[in-house]
Amino acid sequence: MESQVYIIAEIGVNHNGSLDLALKSIDKAKECGADAVKFQTFKTSKLVSKKAPMAKYQKANLEKDGSQFDMLEKLELSKSDFIEIKQYCAQKEIDFLSTPFDDESAAFLKEIGVEGFKIGSGDLTNLPFLRKIDMYGLPILLSTGMSNMDEVREAMACFVDSPVTILHCTSNYPAAPEDINLLAINSLKETFNVPVGYSDHSLGYDVGICSVAMGAKVIEKHFTLDTSLPGPDHKASLDPKEFKEFVNHIRNAEVFLGDGVKRAMPSELSTKDVSRKSLVVTKDLSVGDTLSEESLTIKRPGNGLAPKYLYQYIGKRVKKSISADSILLEEDVE
């Protein structure tokens, strides 16, 4: 349904450079109920210099130091791999998404029929790249980790032909609870008046559920077949069992949120009559008696005249005998 949160299993580079592992990950993501899988498409030589250091979290997760170049080169998939992945996703009826990290990768993804681009937080300030992406006119998921509102504004100004969904994000793996800042989702919605989602790098799935309650329309979460596999992102990912629970919790949250229209639910109607109160006479009344504050009280059940009418009925005369402790009805008075 249209209101459903769009759930992305971020496989990223958790395939470890293996097409077989990538395809198995797609199978499991589909079984878990994900709407889409997302990969990362890049040419290492165009993405990083050979002297670029690894991020702190990458060193910690890999338990070794080294260059980004050496790490990423081992995680690169070929164009033929991505063609097969795209076809496999179509066969499995799950959406294929990927983050391009260079112009050549973006053009290739467009060529094979990707239906939208995910832009990673690292390219939020790469305005020339964003303007080129906009030329394709495809839907954009724009991650905003490491940024402030002015930087998001500059990035959004690059998109003229492409509809954008902004993803709030904290670019640490895992993101510490005190750095999550989910209220930024409201700030982004109010500032840009576009759909806002959440790229979740926290441990577990509590934060993702909270983001749905904040109005996130898209949730992206790292996914792996096994958190003990070697690689920079496996440890901060959910395995299939956890991801299925994550999806189930999100779907439950959507049910809990409802449609926002305040109304009595059908299931409440029987309780309504029992729990609400009505005007009740305090003593026996005869025809012609005048109702007073002393002759009326307010008690359950709620299937008579509502308490708000108390002062409208004081001073009116009864036109039939009413026994004490009876509910006052409209037809009882003149």
N, C-alpha and C positions, 0 to 999 in steps of 0.2 A: 504494500500500500504506500501511497505517496508520503505519509507521515513517518514511515519507518526510518530509523537511523541507518545510514549506509555504513556497513562494517567492512573494513579493509584488513585483510591478513597481510601484514608487511613482511614478506619473505626476504626482501632486500638482497643481501649477499649471504643469507643463511643457507644457500645451496652449496656454498664452499667451492664454487666453480664447476660443479657437477650438474649436467643436464638431467641425469637420472634422479638426483636428489631434488632438483627443482620440480620435476614432474610428480614425484611422490608427495612433495609438499603441497602441490596444487590439489591432489586427491584428498589429502587430509584436511586442508582448509575448506574444501567444499563440504566434506562430511561434518565439519564443525559448524556449518551454517554461515560462513563468511559470504558477503555479497561480491567481493573482489579480492584478488591477490595483487600485490604490488612488488615489482622488482626494481633494480637499479641498472640503468643502461649507461655505460661509459667506456671510453678508451682511456686506459690509465695514463698513457703518454700525453693526452689532452687535458686530463683532470688535475694532475699534481706534478710538481717538479720532483726530480729524483732526490732532492735534499729535504723535502717537506717531512717534518717529524710526525709521528703518530699522535693522536689525541691521548690525553691522560687516561680516559676510560678504555681506549683500545689497548694501551700498554697493560693496564690492569687485567682486562679480560683475556688477553693473549699471554699474560705473564711473561712478557719479554719486551725489549725495546727494539726499535728499527725504524725504517722509513715507511711512510704511507705508500710510496710507489711499490715497494716490494710486497707489502701486504695486499694492496688492491689488485696487482697484476695477477695474483693467484686466484682472485675472486671474480675475474672478468669472464663473462659469457660471450660467445661469438654471435654474429648476426644470424647464422643458421640456427643456433640454439634458440634465439628469441623468436624466430619465425615458427619453430616447432612449439615453443611455449605458448605463443599466441593462438595457434591452431588447436592446441590441447585444451586451452581454456574455453574456446568456443565449443569444443566437443563436450566438455564437462559442464557447460552452461554456468560459468563463473566469469565475471568481468576481469579483463586483463588490464593492468595499469603498470606504468613504470616511470621512474624519475630519470629524465635525461640530465647529464651533467656537462654536455658540450653540444655545440651546434650540429655536428655530424650525427650524434645519437638522437637528437630531437628530430632531425629530418628523416632518419631511418625509422623511428617509431611512427611518425606520421605516414610514411610509405607503407608500412605493414598494417595500417588501419587502427592504430590506437585511438580510442574514443575520447581521451582526455589526458592531460599532463599533470603529474604531481611535481611541484617544484620544491626541492629541499630547502631547509632553512639556510644552508650555506650559500645559496644563490639569491637570497632575498635582496641583497644589495648589488647584485650583478645586473644592473639596469639594462645594459646593452643586450644581454642574453634574454631578459624578460621581454624586451620589445620584439626580439626575433620570434620568441615563442608566441607572442600575441598575434603575429601575422598568420598563424595557422587557424586562428579563430575557434579553437577547441576549448571545452571546459577546463578550468584550471583549479587544482587544489594547491593552495599556497601556504606552506609552513612558515611560521613566524618565530621560531626559536632564536634566541640570542638578540632579539631586536627590541627597539622602542617604537612608540606610535608614529613618530616622524618617519622612521625608516619604512614602516608598513605603508604609510601614505605615499612615499616616493615609489615604492614597488607597485602599489595599486594604480598609480597614475600611468604606468606603462601598459596597462591592459585596457584597450579601447574596443577590440573586437571579440574578446574572450570573456565569457561569464566566469566569475571567480568565487570560489568558496575558500574562506580564510580558515586556516587551522592554527589554533593556539597551540603552543608547544614549548617545552623546556628541554633544551638540547644538552642533556646530561644522561648518561646511561649507567645505572638507573637515575631518574630524577628524584631528588630528596623531597619529602613531603612539604617542607617549608618553602620550597622553590616552585611548587605546582601553580599557585596563583590562579585558580579557576575563575575568579571574578573578572579576569581579563577577557573572558568569553563575552560577558555583558558589554564591556568597554568596546570591543571590536564590533559587536552587533550594532551598538548605538552609533559608533563613529562612521561605519561604512555602509550600513544598511544592506548587507549581503549575508547569505547563509554562512554560519560559522561552525566549525567542527573542532576536533581535538586530536592531535597526534600524541599518543600516550606513551611516554617513556618511563612511567612509574612501575614499581614492582606490583604484582598482583593485578586485581581488577577493580578495586574500590574506587579509585580516582576516575576511571572510565565511566563507571555507573554514575558518579556524581556529576560528571560533565554532561551526561544525558539529561539529568535533572536541571542543569543550567541552560539547556536548549541546544546542545551540540547536535548537528544534523549528520555529521560524518565522524566516525571513530576509526583511527588507524592504530594498530597495535602490532608490535613485532611478533613474528610467529616462527617457530622452529620445530623440527621433528624431535629434537633431543637437546635440552639445554646444556648437556655435557660435551657436545661436539666442539671441536676447536674452531675459533673464529671470533671476530670482534663483537658480534651482537647476540650470540646465542644465550649468554647468561642473563641478558635483560629481556628475553623473549618468553612468550608463553608456549608450552608444549601443547599437543592436540587436546589432551584431557582438560587442561586449564583454559584453552581458547574456547572450547565448546561451552564450558561453564560461563566464561566471559560473555559469549553470545547470548546464552540463556538468561543471564542476569540483565543484560541490556534489553532484551525483548520483554522481560518482566517489568522493567522500569518503564517502558513505553506504555504498558497496560496500566501501571499505577498512575502515570501522568494523565491519562485520559485525554479529553478534548478541551478542557479548560472552561466549559460551560457549567456554571454553578446551578445545580438543579437537584431535586429529590430523585434518587435512583429508584427504579421499580422495586428493588429488593428492600427499600426502606419504608415503603408505603404501609405495610402492616404494623411496623414499629411506630410509625408516625401517629396513628390513631391511639395507640396504647400509651405513648410517652408524652404526647402533648396534652394540654389541659383545656377545659371548657368552663363556661359559667354554670354554676350549680347552685340551686336554692338551698338555704340553710334551715328552712322550717316549712311546715305545711302552709300552702297558700290557697286561698279561695278565689272564686271569680270576683273581679273588681278590686282585689288587693293591689296596692302600689308597691312596685319593687324599690328597695332601698339598699344602701351599702350593707346594712345588717342582714338583709334577706338574701344576699348574694355572696358567694365565695368562688374561688377558682381551684378546681381539682381535675385530676385525670378521670376519664379518658378524654381524648381530643376530638371526639366526633360530634360535638355540639357547637354552640356559639363561641368563637375565639375570645380569649381574655381581653383583646384590644377593644372589644365592643362594650366593656363593663359600663362605662359612663354614659353610653348611648342608651342603655336599657334602664338605668336608674331613673325612677319617676314614671315609667310606663306601667300600665295596668295589665294584670293577667286576665285572660278571657276563659280560662278553664282551671279546674282544681289541679294543683301540683303538689305531690308529696315531698317531704323533706329529703334532701340528698339526691334529688333528681336533676338530671341535666336540663338546663333551660334551652328550649327550642324556639325558633323564630315564630312558629305558629302558636306558641303559648301566650303571646302578648298581642295587645291591640296596636 
